[in-house]
Amino acid sequence: MIGASSIAVASNQTKIDTFKELGSFDGVNYLQFPNFSSRVKLMTDNDGVDVILDPILGSFFNENLECLGMDSRWVIYGALGGIKVQNANMLKLMNKRASIHTTTLRNQNNEYKKGLI
């Protein structure tokens, strides 16, 4: 189950509704709100999120960076948005004492995937 304070960022309402059924607090459609970090900050009273599960990487890197809260974790498990990141301010990551974890799921068993989540 997803944590009660989790926020789904997805491309359509159907995906957001699915995450809500799994326990997500709310959701943001990134096609309607390309600068989704501002909405996430509003939803979290400017605290940001504790964990990001990210299959996109490149194209959403800076928006995700803005969404992070203090002492948060960011798990990157795919690169659907490309492998290159432009204009990333890594000092923001350090100031938030956040960490980035990377993995791939392609060759992993279901137990590994459950443990990751």
Secondary structure as UniProt FT lines:
FT   TURN            4..5
FT   STRAND          7..10
FT   HELIX           13..21
FT   TURN            22..23
FT   STRAND          26..29
FT   TURN            30..32
FT   TURN            34..35
FT   HELIX           36..43
FT   TURN            44..46
FT   STRAND          49..54
FT   HELIX           58..60
FT   HELIX           61..67
FT   STRAND          68..76
FT   TURN            80..81
FT   HELIX           90..95
FT   TURN            96..97
FT   STRAND          99..102
FT   TURN            106..107
FT   HELIX           110..116
//
